[in-house]
């Protein structure tokens, strides 16, 4: 499963990014942010797993190249 760490990192970042609008929507409706918390834990767990699986981990500076590499399949 280590060969998919770039994909797992990208999906984890996207899930984590989408947790914030979900939380804002839940708070504005007065509802508990259950889905936002689930997204936060899922995205964070994916990022931690991908970072721990790759030797040396990921840096913030290589994230744009990582996303392009995953999207283009290079």
HELIX and SHEET records of a PDB file:
HELIX    1   1 UNK A    2  UNK A    4  5                                   3    
HELIX    2   2 UNK A    5  UNK A   29  1                                  25    
HELIX    3   3 UNK A   34  UNK A   53  1                                  20    
HELIX    4   4 UNK A   60  UNK A   62  5                                   3    
HELIX    5   5 UNK A   63  UNK A   72  1                                  10    
END                                                                             
